Amino acid sequence: MSRLILGTLLALAGCTGERAKEATSAVIGKAVEVSKGTASGIVEGMKEGRAEAPSVDGARVISRWDQLEGAGSITVLKKLAAGDHTAVELALENTGDVPLRFSGLSFLALDDEGFTLEVSAPSTEQTVPPKARSRLTVQVTAAPAKVAKLRVWTHELTVP
């Protein structure tokens, strides 16, 4: 990459004003595009590798909603008033014979009009033992009546 940029800069030495600007813009734009694609590929490859390779402790790693099928589930147990916040209690269930690691959990709370509400969760990674359930409480900065849905990764759960 640095050779490409250096070569372009040397070639631009013979160019004048506007042509140099256009050529430099094109080269830098392509370099940024290649870098972004490489970085995205690295992140995606790491996620896939982590999900497909066994973990050190033998846990099955789940990092997307669609990977839950046949492995476990996430359900809303209840919501409780907690001062000026709402505590949404979730059940993370493992139906398999090996530990199930929920990795990279992301949450987004929504009101009944689809507006987002501020959320904080204790951890983005939770491990559930085989054939067991664990509780996870997500804090939402809103009154209980305002909290209508909780999006986990890309899947929306109704909060009763």
Secondary structure as UniProt FT lines:
FT   HELIX           2..12
FT   TURN            13..14
FT   HELIX           17..52
FT   TURN            56..57
FT   STRAND          60..62
FT   HELIX           65..68
FT   TURN            69..71
FT   STRAND          72..82
FT   TURN            83..84
FT   STRAND          85..94
FT   STRAND          100..102
FT   STRAND          107..110
FT   TURN            112..113
FT   STRAND          116..117
FT   STRAND          119..120
FT   STRAND          126..128
FT   TURN            130..131
FT   STRAND          132..140
FT   HELIX           144..146
FT   STRAND          149..152
FT   TURN            153..154
FT   STRAND          155..158
//
